[in-house]
Amino acid sequence: MELRQLRYFVEIADQGSFTRAAETLAIAQPALTAQIHKLEAEFNAQLFVRTPRGVILTEVGLAVLEQARRTIDAADSTLRSAQLAGETASARLVVGFSRIFPFFPIARTVRRVRRDRPNIKIELREMWSMDQMDALVSGALDIGFVHYTEEHEDRDLVIVPIAEETVMAAVPDGHRLATRRQIALTELADEDFVVPAWTEVGETVRDQVMAACLRAGFQPHIVQESSDVRILLGLVSAGLGVSLLSSSSRDVKIRGVHYVSIVPKLEMRFVAMYRRGATGKFLEPFLERIER
């Protein structure tokens, strides 16, 4: 017994005619008749009696009709539940972000997408940029917010520029450079430095700063390291040393810290990335918000 045979049977019973049922179902009448004969053979009973006005149900047909309707309703309900579950599961975006990415653009985008498309569930995952790119290629991430360097260009990922930030010097109250608006990097050559901790993935402003200092002709004298920008700024405030951090660090309010621009500028690029060809009805509104 097939579900379509029960649908044919119910349609014929409702129409009272094989001809009208065939028209409604958009199938040839001989094919419809053949399917009903198969159903009758399975029940080992006749379901319809033909009359000059059409067909009427036999007693067996009447008994089958109620159960057939229930079976069809249950099948339709199961299908709707599966479709709804599929839509709910796919209405999810997994978004990666680097810990050094300026988070406010991400937060604003997430807030606006949730406001405009409340059916989309957005899952945020903090990951290093290189890990994000591996996850994007594998499909574990839908979109990633990363600190961009040239080594990222060999991946088959779409790049959307988000922000460029400058590296600034953080100095304590009373420091000889605290009243200056901008300085050359060489003016820090004799300073003690507190710097972001080294990581195996190499993703901190530290690497860019160290390379810039070497180009300027000096090796920074590092007295303390930390992976937490708040601790670094606290150490600067306490007078332990100076630090070179991205301009977004100014959003972390620590008393007794002054920021001074570096000339020429040291810039950090931040981008959004997603798999080429991976746009869809849930990713597209997120990308539209990023573009805006």
Secondary structure, DSSP 8 states (H G I E B T S, - for coil): --HHHHHHHHHHHHHT-HHHHHHHHTS-HHHHHHHHHHHHHHHTS--EEEETTEEEE-HHHHHHHHHHHHHHHHHHHHHHHHHHHHHHHHSEEEEEE-TTS-HHHHHHHHHHHHHH-TT-EEEEEE--HHHHHHHHHHTS-SEEEEEE-GGGGGSSEEEEEEEEEEEEEEEETT-TTTT-SEEEGGGGTTSEEEEE---TT--SHHHHHHHHHHHHT---EEEEEES-HHHHHHHHHTTS-BEEEEGGGGGS--TTEEEEEEES--EEEEEEEEETT---TTHHHHHHHHH-
